[in-house]
Amino acid sequence: MQNAAIPREGRRDDYMPTDKVSSISKAHTLDEMAEFWDTHSLAEYDDRTYEVDMTFDPSARRTAISIEPELMQDIVRVARERKVSAQTLVNVWLRQQVDRLAAQTGNTS
């Protein structure tokens, strides 16, 4: 997938920690990393890779929800002001709203 096809507000460059640099591409953002790997092959760097143990937890599954672009821009702006990711902000807001509604109806599931 080419990164250029992803609208600016849909890119994930905000989610890469600012103090991290990719070990192979030396990228500082996920956009930079995507651009690097669009023009390079992992086979070129096979000697710099290593095997890792990884556990997959199916219960950690995430669900994607479409958000209108204008609303997403507002969410990203507020998240930056609060120095959190847009994902974290939306999850906090949703949790607060669900808890508030549950308290109003007496449903504490």
LINKA-V823260 format. One record per pair of residues at least 6 apart in sequence whose C-alpha atoms are under 7 Angstrom apart, sorted by sequence separation. I is the first residue (numbers start at 1). GAP is how many residues later the second one is. D is the distance in Angstrom with one decimal. If there is no record, write none. Layout:
i = (I | I)
gap = (GAP | GAP)
d = (D | D)
This chain:
i = (21 | 22 | 27 | 79 | 102 | 21 | 79 | 20 | 25 | 18 | 76 | 79 | 25 | 75 | 16 | 16 | 13 | 13 | 12 | 13 | 3 | 9 | 9 | 9 | 15)
gap = (6 | 6 | 6 | 6 | 6 | 7 | 7 | 8 | 8 | 10 | 10 | 10 | 11 | 11 | 13 | 14 | 16 | 17 | 18 | 18 | 31 | 60 | 63 | 64 | 70)
d = (5.6 | 6.7 | 5.1 | 5.7 | 5.7 | 5.0 | 5.2 | 6.6 | 6.3 | 7.0 | 5.3 | 6.1 | 6.3 | 6.2 | 5.9 | 6.3 | 5.1 | 4.7 | 6.3 | 5.5 | 6.5 | 7.0 | 6.9 | 6.3 | 6.3)
